[in-house]
Amino acid sequence: MAAPGHRRSALERGEKFLSELYFTDCNLRGRLFGDRCPLASLSCFQTPRRIRYDEAIRQEFRPAKVGDSFGPTWETCWFKVELSIPQAWAGQEVHFVWESDGEAMVWRDAQPVQGLTKEGEKTSYILTSSLKETEPHSLTLYVELACNGLFGAGKGSLIAPPDPDRRFTLSKAELVIFNRDVYELLMDLEILLDMAKLLGEENQRSFQALYTANQMINVCDVMDPSTFPAARDLAAAIFSQRNGESQHTIHAVGHCHIDSAWLWPYEETIRKCARSWVTVIRLMERNPELTFACSQAQQFEWVRSWYPGLYVQIQDFVAKGRFIPVGGTWVEMDGNLPSGESMVRQFLQGQRFFQEQFGWICSEFWLPDTFGYSAQLPQLMRGCGIKRFLTQKLSWNLVNTFPHHTFFWEGIDGSQVLTHFPPGDSYGMHGRVEEMLKTVKNNKDKGRVNHSILLFGFGDGGGGPTQKMLDRMKRMSDTDGLPRVQISTPDQLFSVLEKESSQLHTWVGELFLELHNGTYTTQAQIKKGNRECERILHDVEVLSALAVAQSSTFQYPASQLQRLWRLLLLNQFHDVLPGSCIQLVVEDALQYYAEIRRAGARLREEAVQSLCRELLQPKAESAESTLVLNTLPWERTEVISRAGTDSLVLVTVPSMGYALVREPLLPVQPVAVRKQEDGSITMENGVIAVCLDTMGRLTSLQLVGSERESVPDGCHANQFALFDDIPLYWDAWDVMDYHLETRKPVTTLLKPLEITLAGGLQGSASFSLQIGKSSTLRQEIILDAACPYLRFLTQVEWKEAHKFLKVEFPVKVRSTNATYEIQFGHLQRPTHWNTSWDWARFEVWTHKWLDLSEHGFGVALLNDCKYGASAHGNVLSLSLLRAPKSPDATADIGHHQFTYAVMPHQGSFQDAGVIQCAYNLNFPLHVVPASSAQCPAWSAFSLSSPAVVLEAIKQAEDRPDALVLRLYEAHGSTVVVWLQTSLPIKDATLCDLLERPAAQGHLLLEQQGLRLSFTPFRVLSVLLVLRQ
Ligand SMILES: [Zn+2]
């Protein structure tokens, strides 16, 4: 018989043969399931809480039936399912089929056994693959149904705030015979028809596939399974025609990207992990080749404590190398906003967890979904035993197409990591022909590398891979016309790429995501919580470490700090810290910050009590005094309020140490504040002199020594501006370039500028403004004696919708680049929009400061809890507040308090101490009432060069008798420094970020201290063993 002449009719004939919609009375798809049998009984119990199995099954269950609805949103229904398999089904494959809205988990004999989620194409639990006489025919299962979808319960759209009243319907619950032979034939035909369609008419392989499929339909009588083998033989013949040697190889790895919280709260994620991972385990049992890459130590920890039985099975498959922990971090964190030390802790907590639980650390960093990647990450990865990085998010760039899928990524210190983006631009593939072809076609490094990865599986509780995906790829393992597809591991892929790497390009600097730039600003309370809690944990660790070194009786609060760090790290997840989560998540996150603040304050007090006990003990003869502690590694002279009073005093406190306030130190020059006839106010402290108009705007900002003016003629600095902020879709995520065209200066004065503190040690003036229709802003502008920057203490009552508030500082500086602080360093970004790569960065992120400098002079903008910023032309802007409505309709509405500061400087920002000033603004001196009046100032550590920052001090993880110090070169220079300490030190060794001593890392304890060599932005860790 001749093959058909008409391509389209042959194709459609095949499609109809597989259709779930058409001709199911006579097509192959209609034969997939055989006889059906209803459940023996079904009953249900509903609860608003997420409870454990043991508690659930003790409740009173009421009758339920298919067709019933449950809810509302976030409730949980537990179903008791009694079933009885008909005797007549002997020899058949029997499935328990469950189709409902929401996410379900099947429990059997008190253990979770299978997730059932329609959205993840998982609706059946295999009871037996061939029913035997001896098998029990009657059994009881429980089904735990979460009343939320895979992606929460957005009302009307994915990212809309959750619909609180959604109902969840049970549409099918029954037993069914599954015809495996029909299924296999369906899979053969699907692949052949996809090849026919997608390879296209210019490809002869397309026609070979089409004619084979057509022939199969001819020989196949759907009512007579004895005709199936002949049809399958036809398919096997074409699938076994192999590729040539040069064909691209796709490494397929099972995956299930689970957001640790996003459109559902943290608590639901715990169940999503269990539902997904138990499903993966079931699939692994039936498919010995399946591998599964799984990130986020936190999720492993959740499953370990909530589902110990399942965890044992996971451990077993980890040991077999098939369930593969990847990433090495506590969670898949945001890649921009966490501090350098936070990023180190992500790896430290993650890698140590994997080491403890599985006996090895991850060799790949894994961040497929995060909104941009700091240029400091390569060095941090290398310091944590990782040389490989996988992501794909840059495929979301709105403006420029990233030019590589496989390349070396080089950080600001020169560290390199081999980086791979799945060329299919996804981390949730389905193993289809289309995706394989896209992977090859889209690969930007054709000819340089011949291997790539494909991650397959439904994410976010969808249970990851399916049997279908595996069966598709089996047929494509080596078939002429398609790339080779092998089930593989990240290690296998990167190992081949490392061998092929000689032709690869290098990308230097940050991997900036040209989208989601609103996430630097959205949910200001979360940003503030992050910055504050980073500071609190820093201070607790420094003070506790010093206390340990000074007193053998002090117990370093290691386990409490670990608990608090893990809360902070969890909140750095890539939909929480960016603010792209629902209100329920925001509430959880703010609670975690509150917990860190509460416990942190207690731990700090305990450390100070131990460290300064002598000074705090009341002594009859001593007068009341004030103890001031400095947790930063340089001497500071600042104005503080005396403990328990409003009285101000200027103090000098040594580096990482403390001093008692005795006679008030008098400033060289007090602050002078004067009101001019036109209502403007001038302030001067001998370092800077400012003139403020009645609206609180700077019309002049001068360095007193040089009389260099910072504000251009006719311009106003500290100018608030309001923008319309309506993105294209991703509301909480995106601010679009066109928002800049809607700028409206805020000029409605509620209360003109008035002097609030007339000078001396501190001068201040305050004013208030109306913003938009219903928001207000009150600001106190403060100048301290001896301080090189002017502070703006700001309070906002924010009640806007889709508006963006910024504050602008036009400055009299010309430079084509501005400098932004990042983790353990800084980088430059252009102030112009020459190319599309430049203007795509119209809104960027920074940490504690940004700076615009020309030779010999510059102006820096410091902040205590903001991250969004920009510098265009000569205008520095700090992004203050947004008002998106999805996925949290209440985002940012309410009261806000934050401080920023402006600092004009002579010379470079490095020499002028901008970096130190920004730290000072963020780490206020600690003031404690003391009794003793006599005590010399004490310093634990100091450094011989301001280029190096001693960022963190902590107890070593595995050695209670040792401290770990983290230092970095902050100026971008090559420098040798001496680290001096007054602590009793026995031994010093360089170590990596996981605190593993470096080979040849031993340091000599010399008279001048420890000699440390740095190259630009180098991060060093030192292990100090205490003499006790
Ligand atoms: Zn994600």
Boltz pocket constraint, residues with backbone or C-beta under 6 A from the ligand:
constraints:
  - pocket:
      binder: B
      contacts: [[A, 257], [A, 258], [A, 259], [A, 369], [A, 574]]
      max_distance: 6.0
